[in-house]
Amino acid sequence: MNPSHYLRATYYEKWLDGIARIFVEKGVVSEEDLRARTAFFSERPDAPATAALAGHLPARAPPMSGGCRTPSVRPGRRRALRSARPS
């Protein structure tokens, strides 16, 4: 984000810019596609969110690198917790 735009951007604009950059880095969407959709909605602000999509949505998002951790506690098993209060 351009520094001059950052200074006048709202919290949500900064958040959206960060998410968009992550999607481009992870290959979920290309920069060209993102620019085309941004232009589409700039011209048609009342269009539904799916109006700029060409074709079908993928069945699921591409897998993230690193994967997910398996929970260390099985369902139904009790676990002792320590107090978070300082002593």
N, C-alpha and C positions, 0 to 999 in steps of 0.2 A: 504494500500500500504506500502510495506517495506520502511523504511526511506532511505536506500541507493538507492533504485529504484526511490523514490520520487525526490531525489536531481538531478538525471540525466534525469528524465522524462520531456517530452515536455508539454506544456500547454494542448494540446489535449489529451495526455495520462492521465493526471491528471483528466481532465474533463470526459473522458470515464470511468475511474475507479470510479469516484463519481456516475455517472449515473448507472453503473452496480451494485454498492452497494445499491442504492435506489431501483432498480428493484428487487434485492434479498430480501430486507427488506419488500417490498410491496407484495411479492409473485407473481410477474409477471413472474419470471424465477427462477429456483432453482440453487443452487451453482453447483451441479453436471452437470446440463444441460449447464450452462455457461462455465464450465471447458471443457466439451466435444466439444462445439462449438469453443472455443478458440484453442483447439488442432487441430480440423478439419481445421480451417483457417490458422494455423501455417504450416500445411503440404501442404495446397493448397491455397496459397495467391491470385491466380488469379480466384478462384471460385466465382460465383455470390453470392450475399448476402443471397439468399433463398436456396442455395444448402445444407446447414446443417440442414434444417428444416425437421422434420419427421411429416407427417400429414398436416392438414389444419391449417391455422391461425385462431385465435378466431375472432368472428364477431366484437367484440369491446373489448377494454381494460376493466379490472375489475374496478368497481367504486372506487373512492378515498374516504377515510374516511374524513368527514367534509363537503363534497359536494361543490356545487358552490353557490356563492352569486347571488341573483337576482339583476339586475341593478336597481338603485334608480330612474333613469330617463327613462320615456317611449319614444319610437321612435317618432320623430317629435316635441317633447316638448323642448323649449329653456331653457337654464340654464345660469345664470350669473356667470362668472368666475372672480376671483380676479387676479390682476396682481402679477406675481411671482417676480417682481423686488423689491429690498429693497428700503425703503423710505428714 
